[in-house]
Amino acid sequence: MTSEADFLAAIAGRPDDELLLQVFADWLEENGEDQRASWVRSPVIRRWMGEQFESPIPAIIRVLKSRKGAVGVRRAVSLIGVAIVPELLPLLKDEDAYVRLQAVWCVRKVGKAAAGTSAVAVLLE
């Protein structure tokens, strides 16, 4: 396979084929998409990526805002790491206390790496 479209079509036909998914991740890496490749390799993150294997971050943020299944995103957040922190920052000031709490838990799941971002400053405001 030589294009992303070829891979996506093959994966659509065999969505449970882990080997195919890993080969796709290797292809992404070879084509300079290291972060996306690492997400495709992780079944925990992959479930948030959709059929086109796009960034899982928008789907995770939607769940956090919806207040349904927010606890279920924490594992994915810890695996995504610091890349999700900029999207979590607005949630730290959300008018809904539950959404704010979930955002704090997610920043905590990212761990010490989040300290190097502006998340700490937002928490202190």
N, C-alpha and C positions, 0 to 999 in steps of 0.2 A: 504494500500500500504506500502511496506516495503523497497523499493529501489528507488533511484533517477530515474532509468530507467523506473520503473512503473509510477512514477509521470509524467515524460516527455512524455510517451506514452499516458497517460490519457489527459494531457494538449493539446497534438497535436490533439486529437480527439474533444476536447472542449476548444478551445483557448480563448473563451470569458467568460468562467466560472470563475468569480471572486472568488467564494468560494473555488474552487479547487486551484486556485493560492495562496490564503491565507493559505490554509492547507499545500500546498507545502512549503510556506515560514516558517510556524511553524515547519515543519519537518526539514528544513534546519537549523533552529535555534536550535532545539533539538540535531542536529548532529554537532554542533559547527561552523556552517557557518553563524554567526550573520550578518556580513556585506552583504553577498549575499542575505540573507533573507530579510533584509531591502530594498535592491534594488528590489527584486521580488515584495514586497508589494507596491512599488511606480509605478503607471502606466507611469509616466513621464520617469522614469529610465528604466523600463522594456522594453520599445520599443527599447532601444539600446542594449539589452542583447542577442538577437537572440534566436533561437529555443531551444538551450541547456541551456539558462539562465546563460551564462557565464558573466564575467566582462564586463560592458558597456564601460569601459575606452578605449580600443583599437578602437571601432567603433567611439567614439566621437573624438578621436585624428585624425582618418582618415578623418572625415568630416572637421575638422579644417584645415588640410593640403590641402584638395581638394578645399577649398575656396567656396564650394557650401553648403549652409544651415548652415553656421557657427553660425549665429545669433540664429538659432533654438536650438543649444545645450546648451545655457547659463542656461536655467532653470534646465536641468538635472545636469549640473556642480554644480550649487548651492546646489542641493540635495545630490549629491555624496559627496561633501565636500572635505576635506583635502586629501583624498585618491587619488584624481586625480592630485594633485599638482606636484608630481615627474615626471609625464608624460607631464605636461605642460611646465616644465622648458626648455627643448630643443627648444620648439617653441618660447620661448621668445628671442632666438638668431637666429631664422630662417632668411634666406636671403630675404624672401618675407615680405615686410612691413605689408601687410594685415594679414598674418598669425600671425605675432608678435602682432599686435593690437588685434586680436581676443583672443590670449593667455592672454594678459594683462586683457582684459575684463573678461575672465573666472577666472583668479586669483582673480580679484575684486569680482566676484560673490561668490567665496568661502569665502571671507571676512576676518575678523581678524584672523581666524584660520590659514590662509595661512602665516601669519606673523611669526608663529612658525616654519616655514619650511625654506628651503634655497631659496625660491622664491624671497624674498626681496634682498638677496645678489646678485642674478642673475640680478635683475632689476637695481641694483646700479653699476654693472660692465660696 
